[in-house]
Amino acid sequence: MGYKYTAAAFNQLLENLRKKHRVYAPILLKGKGKFSDADLVGYDEIARVEEVVFNQKSYFSPKETFYPITQTLFYFTGDEFKESVVDEKGIIVFLRACDIQAVERLDKIMLENGPSPDYYYEQLRKRLKFIVMDCQESFDSCFCVSMGTNTTKNYSASVRYENGLYLSDVKIDIDGLFALYGEQFEVSPKFVEINRQMVQVPQNLNLESVAINPIWEEYGARCIACGRCTVVCPSCSCYTMQDIFYEDNPKCGERRRVWASCHIDGFTDMAGGHSFRRTNGERMRFKVMHKINDFKQRFGVHMCVGCGRCDNACPEYISLAHCIDRLGKEEVGNCG
């Protein structure tokens, strides 16, 4: 069912949704950019639809709204522990088709990749609902069409700002509020059909050839292992554990899960000083192969969704899209 809303009507809808849910969307964060006078588009709770930025891609992905950067799992004393309290409110997120596809990739890692689901991720994930934002035009660094992630059917509602109105295709009417405040109107979400940047995605990589490809030395010489690419990535899920002991009582503390990165020095360190990947080039190779080869072999889809955030975030201007494209074109050339 489709509906149209004035800004006032949509704000009434949001006001009532917020009684049982936390509502997140990409907004303009004043002064939060790379420089003191620069702004940034990122995710935060909203109260009014006018806060939502529809015409720019968010710098950070929406995954931090349901997969926290730092999450206390439980508190402990000398002889017992207690789980941290989970907010009972639902989570509603405005996001784009590629980001919904990225959440589906996270689900495969966190819920399907092992004998049992990740308990802490599952507690928040089951409260999550999607409002997909229409993508009528591609942003500069996007290559979602090449990755096949430019569309989705996995949403409760869509939203598009058009001619002063907010148009929504509603598949699941959350708390019956969309019908209550909207006027029936025929709506279908619009998804981008062509990107400015197209990528040749490799299909049958020769792993022995890939392992010795000089591309990794080239990228490794430029990479500074800052980890920005993985922090902004909507499908990266790596984390580390930290036990925090309180100064006033060293027997008490908390265990936290904190985002980590395969690019950061020390991430693969083992007992005895061993490490799986010591050079930045080796780490780059691992990430790229996981995004476009290993993950697909296990789950049937590429891990990379082509959002292009890593390209935007890299201080050394290393482009994952360009790297994937080079591998794909080399594969075609070798086959020819």
N, C-alpha and C positions, 0 to 999 in steps of 0.2 A: 504494500500500500504506500502511495506517495503523498507527501504533504508539503505545503509551503507555509512559511512563517515570516512575520515581520520581526524586526530585531526585538521589539518589546515582548512578543509572544514567545520567541525562543529563549529570552532571558527568564521568563516565567517558568518555562520548561526546565531550564538549568537550575533555577532556584529550588524547584521541587526534587529534581534528581539528586541534588547535593544533600538532601536530608538523609539519604541512605547510601550515597556513593561519594567518593572523591572523584572529581572530574578534572582530567588533565588535558592540556592541549599545548601546541607550540605557541609561545607568546614572545613579544619583544622584551628582552631583559636589558634594561638601560645600564650602560656602563660595564657590562659583563663580558665584553669582547676581549680580543687579544691586547688591546691598548686601553688606557684609562678613559679615553673619550669615545670608545667604540661600543656599539651595541651588539647583541647576540640574540639569535632566535633559539630558544631552548624550551624545555617542558616545565610547566608548573601548573598548579591548580588554578582554575578560572572560575569566575562568578558571572561574567557577562560574555556573550558571544563576540562582542566587539574587540575583546582582547585577543582573539584567535588570529594568528597570522596565516592567511591562506595562500599568499603569493610568494612565499619564500620557503626554502627547505631548512629544516631545523639543523643546527650544527651538531647537537647531540641527538642520539636516538631516543625513542620513547621507552626503551627497555628499563631505564632506571625507575620508572613509575611502578613497576611490579617486580623488578629484580634489583634490589637496592645495591648501591655502590659499596656500602658498608652495612652489614646486617648482623645484629646480635642474635645468635642462635639460642644460647642459654646462659644462665648465671650459675656459678658454682661456689660452694663453700668447702670446708675440709672433708665433709662426709655426705653431701647431697648436692643435687642440681635442680634447677627450675627453668623450664622453657620460658623464653621471652613472650610477652603478650602480643598476639596478632590482632591488628585492627580489624574489627568485624565489618566495617563498611566495605561496600563493593568498590571496584575501580573501573572507571569509564575513561577511555583514552581516545582522543581524536588523533588519527594517524593515517598515513598513506598506504596504498596497496602493498608496496614493497616492504614496508615495516610490518604489516600483518603477516606477510610471507616469512619475514625474519623471525617473528614470534613462533611461527610453526616450526622453524629450524631449531630454535631454542627448546621448544617442547620435545623434539626428538632426542636432543642431548640430555635434557634434565629429567624427562619422564619415561623415555623408552630405552635409553642406552645403559642398560644394566638390569639386574634381577628385580629391582624395585624402583619406583619413582623417587626423585629427590623430594623429601618430605617438606622442606622449608619453601622450596620453589612452588610446590604443588599448593600449599596453603594460600599463597597469594594469587597464583595463576587461576585458580578456580573462581576467584572473585572478579576476574577481568572480563570486560566487555569492550567491543570495538565500535567506534564510529569512524568509518572510512571517509577521508577527505578526497574529493575529486582531484585528479591530476589531469588537467586538460592540455597543459603544455609541459614539455620536459625542461628540467633545470640543466645547466651547462654540463655538470659532471656526471649526470645520471646515465646508466646503461642498463636499466631494468628490462627493457624490451629484449635485449640480447640474452639476458639471464632468464627470461620467461616469467618474470615476477611483476609485471606491470598491471595485472588485474587480480581481483580476488572476489570470492563470493562469501567469504568468512567474516561477516559483520552483522551487528544488530541494526545499524542504520548508516546511511550515507549522509553527507552534508556538502552543499555547494552554495557559494554566495553568488547571486546573479541578479542584476538589476534591482538592487536594494532589498532583495528577499533571500531567505535561506531555504533551499530546496532539499528535501530529504526523502530517500527511499527507505522505508522501514520494513525490515524483515522480522525483527523481534521487538515488539513495543515494550520497552523497559518500564515497568510499573504502570503501563497504560497511559503514560504522559504524552507521548508523541501525538496520539490521536486526540487527546484532550485539548491541546493547545494549537494544533495545526489545522489547516484547511486543506481538504483533499485536493490533490493535484498530481497529474501523471509525471513521474520522475524516474529516471534511470541514471545511475552514476556514470560519469565520464572518466575513462582511463586513457592515459597517454598511449599512443599507438606507434610513435616513432621518436627516438632520441636523437639529439644532435650528435651524440657519440655512440657509434656502433662498435661492437667488439666481436671478434672471431673467437668463440669459446672452443677450446680443444675438446675432442671427444674420445680419442683413444691414445693417450699419451704413452710413449715409450719411457718407462721410469728410469731405465739405465741411461738413456740419452738426457733426460731431464736432470738427473743427478749431477752430470758433468757439464751442463750448459753454462757457458761463461756469463750468462745473464745474472746469476746469483752473485758473482764477484763484483759485477758492475753495480748492482743495487746495494750490495753489502758495503761497498766503499762509500756510499752516500748515506746509508741509514745510520742514525745516531742512537738507535734503540730507546727512543723516548716512550714508545708505546701508545702514542696518540691515536694511531690508526685503529688499534684494537679497542681503545676506550670509546671511540665514537661509533664503532661498528655495532649494528643492531643484532647481529647473529653470533658474535663472540660471547663465550660463556665461561672462560677460564677464571678461576679464583684461587685464593690461598686462604689458609686458616691462621688466625692470630689468637693466642691466649693472653688476655690482659689481666695482670694481677694488681690489685689495689694496694697503694702504698700504706694505708692505715691498717690493712689486714692482708698480708701476703698470701694467706690461705684462701682468700676469696677473690673472685674475679668473674670474667665473662669470656666466652668464646665467640669470636666474630668471623664472619665470612666477608672477605674483601676482594673486589675485582683484581685480577692480575693479568699478565700478558705474556704470551710466548716470545715477545720481542725483548722483554726486559732481562738484563743480565742477572743470572742466578736463578731464573725460573725453573730450569731443569737440573739444578744442582742436586747431587745425591751424596749419601754418606761416603766418606773417604775421598771427597774432592772430585768425584766424577761428574761429568755433565754430558748430556746428549748433544747439545748444540752450543758451541762456544762462539762462533763467529756470527756477525749480523747477517751475512749472506745465507748461512745455514738456517737461521731463524726465518728469514724472508722466504726461503724455499719451502720450509715446513708450513708456514701460514698459507702461502699460495696453493700448495698442493692439497692442503686440508680443505680450502675453500672450493676448489674446482675439480678435485679428483677423489680423495679419500672419503669425504662425507657422502658424495653421490654413490660410491660403490656400496656404502653401508645402508643409506636411506633412500636412494633413488632420485634425489634432487641435489642441486648445487647448494652449498652453504652460503656462498656469496649471492646477494639479491640485487646487486648493481645500484645501490643507493648513491654511491660516489662520495660518501662522507669521509672515507679514509684519504681520498685524493685531496679533498678540501683541507683536511687537518694536517697533513704532513708538512713539517717545516722545511724539508729537503726536496719537496715537490716530486716525490716518488709516486707514481701512478699505478695503482693496482690494475686499473682498466687497461693501461698500456701494456703492463706485464702479461696479463691474460691474453691480450690481443697478439702480442709477439709470439707467445707459446702456440696459440692457435694457428697463426700463419706459418710458423716454422713446421708445425705438424702437417699442414696441407702441402707445403713445399717438399717435405721429405717423402710424402706419399706420392707426389707427382714425379 
